[in-house]
Amino acid sequence: MVKKPGKASINWDAFGAGASFICAIHCALFPLLLSAVPLLGIQFFENPVIEYSLMVASFFIGLIALYRGYTYHHANILPIILFAIGFPVLVFAHIRLQGVMSYTVITLAAIMIISAHFINWKAHHKPVLTKPVNI
């Protein structure tokens, strides 16, 4: 894919991996800061709107990044498989699990999602496909 002069391009994989990383940090810090929330008055970490917004943003960024990578750059299905397994596991763990099990499964799912973005990003540096793949 040839970059046109003067046109800004977005690295969707870096953006998606960053969003997933922010989610992982949020989930990792939440238990540690939970005891300090009443003292500091920080309700941000308890807000379900923030949590679901992060998940929705990560989902759509992931779809854009993986679709573009698959169709225009590499046709490698592995990142899509990792994302397709990791994201539903993340949502399930967030909604249905509690305590240490929730944080463990969320961390593993986040690692899968970040790995999908990393593999997709690494594949961008291989030769570009001459035609987009039809899916």
C-alpha positions in Angstrom: 0.0 0.0 0.0 1.6 3.3 -1.1 1.3 6.2 1.3 0.2 9.4 -0.4 2.2 12.5 0.4 0.6 14.8 2.8 -1.9 12.2 4.0 -1.7 11.1 7.6 -1.9 7.4 8.3 -3.0 5.8 11.5 -1.2 2.8 12.9 -4.3 0.9 13.9 -2.3 -1.9 15.5 -0.4 0.4 17.8 -3.7 2.2 18.6 -5.4 -1.2 19.3 -2.6 -2.6 21.3 -2.4 0.7 23.3 -6.2 0.6 24.0 -5.8 -3.1 25.1 -2.8 -2.2 27.2 -4.8 0.6 28.9 -7.6 -1.9 29.6 -5.1 -4.3 31.1 -3.5 -1.6 33.3 -7.0 -0.4 34.4 -7.9 -4.0 35.4 -4.6 -4.5 37.1 -4.7 -1.3 39.1 -8.3 -1.5 40.0 -7.9 -4.1 42.8 -4.9 -2.1 44.2 -6.7 1.2 44.1 -10.0 -0.2 45.3 -9.2 0.4 48.9 -8.0 4.0 48.2 -11.1 5.0 46.1 -13.2 6.1 49.1 -10.3 8.1 50.6 -9.4 9.8 47.4 -12.8 10.2 46.0 -11.8 8.7 42.7 -15.0 7.1 41.2 -13.4 6.8 37.7 -12.2 3.3 38.3 -15.6 2.1 39.5 -17.5 3.5 36.6 -19.1 0.8 34.3 -19.4 3.3 31.5 -15.6 3.8 31.4 -15.1 0.0 31.5 -17.6 -0.8 28.7 -16.4 2.2 26.7 -12.8 0.9 26.8 -14.0 -2.6 25.7 -16.1 -1.2 22.8 -13.3 1.1 21.7 -10.8 -1.8 21.8 -13.2 -4.0 19.8 -13.8 -1.6 17.0 -10.1 -0.5 16.8 -9.2 -4.2 16.7 -11.7 -4.9 13.9 -10.3 -2.0 11.8 -6.7 -2.9 12.4 -7.1 -6.7 11.7 -9.3 -6.2 8.7 -6.9 -3.8 7.1 -3.9 -6.0 7.9 -5.5 -9.1 6.6 -6.9 -7.7 3.4 -4.1 -5.3 2.4 -0.9 -6.7 3.9 -0.6 -10.3 4.8 -3.7 -12.5 4.7 -2.5 -14.2 7.9 -5.5 -15.6 9.8 -3.6 -16.0 13.2 -4.2 -12.5 14.4 -7.9 -12.8 13.7 -8.1 -16.1 15.5 -6.3 -14.7 18.6 -8.6 -11.6 18.6 -11.7 -13.7 18.0 -10.9 -15.9 21.0 -9.4 -13.3 23.3 -12.1 -10.6 23.0 -15.1 -12.8 24.0 -13.1 -14.3 26.8 -12.4 -10.8 28.0 -16.0 -9.8 27.9 -17.1 -13.1 29.6 -14.5 -12.7 32.4 -15.5 -9.1 32.9 -19.3 -9.9 33.2 -19.4 -13.3 34.8 -16.2 -13.9 36.8 -15.2 -12.3 40.1 -12.1 -11.7 42.2 -8.7 -13.2 41.4 -10.2 -15.5 38.7 -11.6 -12.5 36.9 -8.4 -10.6 36.9 -6.4 -13.7 35.8 -8.7 -14.5 32.9 -8.9 -10.8 31.8 -5.1 -10.6 31.8 -4.8 -13.7 29.7 -7.4 -12.4 27.3 -5.6 -9.0 27.1 -2.4 -10.8 26.3 -4.1 -12.6 23.4 -5.6 -9.4 22.0 -2.2 -7.5 22.3 -0.5 -10.5 20.6 -3.0 -10.3 17.8 -2.1 -6.7 17.2 1.6 -7.4 17.5 1.5 -10.2 15.0 -0.6 -8.1 12.6 1.8 -5.2 13.0 4.9 -7.4 12.4 3.2 -8.8 9.2 2.8 -5.2 7.9 6.6 -5.1 7.4 6.5 -8.0 5.0 6.0 -7.4 1.2 2.6 -5.9 0.5 0.0 -7.9 -1.3 -0.6 -6.8 -4.9 -4.4 -7.0 -4.5 -6.7 -6.9 -1.5 -8.0 -10.3 -0.4 -11.7 -10.8 -0.8 -13.4 -12.0 2.4 
